[in-house]
Amino acid sequence: MGYRELAVKIKNGYSSLKREPVFKCLDIIWNQKLKTAEISVVNDAGFKAIIIGSTQNLTTSRGYMYLFYTNDSKVLFPSVKEIIRRLKIVASGERLTDQDAEYFDWEEYGSLEMQRIYFSEIIKREAKTT
């Protein structure tokens, strides 16, 4: 799968959550080895997000980031083209500086630089790029 297919999978996941009355989070990419989702989409009471990484399995967690998030119900979920742009920035190891993106630099998960490498690895692995 390339960046486009990954972005479409994320966008379709959000679209399915919009129609879902019960579930508010959808795991897009599951890491069997870590037994946790590494890319998820959230749609819960006006909060929309694309989450890269995980802190659910605390023994192997390496942090997480919001590729996109908002609490404003008027703000649209990003387009496939915009998701691709953001995925490529994170995959290249650059820092995503959009106002609606956020990194979490917690010492328990290592430095922000180590976390950015982890986020890049997730995207590269799923987009099958090097």
FENRA-V810560 format. One record per backbone hydrogen bond with DSSP energy under -1.0 kcal/mol. NH is the residue of the N-H (numbers start at 1). CO is the residue of the C=O. E is the energy in kcal/mol with one decimal. If there is no record, write none. Layout:
BEGIN
nh;co;e
NH;CO;E
NH;CO;E
END
This chain:
BEGIN
nh;co;e
6;2;-2.3
7;3;-2.8
8;4;-2.7
9;5;-2.3
10;6;-2.1
11;7;-2.8
12;8;-3.1
13;9;-1.9
14;10;-2.1
15;11;-2.4
16;12;-2.3
17;13;-1.8
18;14;-2.0
26;41;-2.8
28;39;-2.8
29;39;-2.0
31;36;-2.9
35;31;-1.5
36;31;-1.5
38;29;-3.0
39;29;-1.4
40;51;-2.3
41;26;-2.4
42;49;-2.5
43;24;-2.7
44;47;-2.8
47;44;-2.1
48;70;-2.4
49;42;-2.0
50;68;-2.4
51;40;-2.9
52;65;-2.4
53;38;-3.1
54;63;-1.5
58;56;-1.1
60;57;-1.8
65;52;-2.4
66;102;-2.8
67;50;-2.7
68;50;-1.1
69;100;-1.4
70;48;-1.9
75;72;-1.6
83;79;-2.5
84;80;-2.5
85;81;-2.0
86;82;-2.2
87;83;-2.8
88;84;-2.5
89;85;-1.7
90;86;-2.3
91;87;-2.9
92;88;-1.8
93;90;-1.5
94;89;-1.5
101;98;-1.5
102;66;-1.9
106;104;-1.3
109;106;-1.9
110;107;-1.9
115;111;-2.2
116;112;-2.7
117;113;-1.7
118;114;-1.9
119;115;-2.7
120;116;-2.2
121;117;-2.5
122;118;-2.2
123;119;-2.1
124;120;-2.8
125;121;-2.6
126;122;-2.4
127;123;-2.9
129;124;-2.4
END
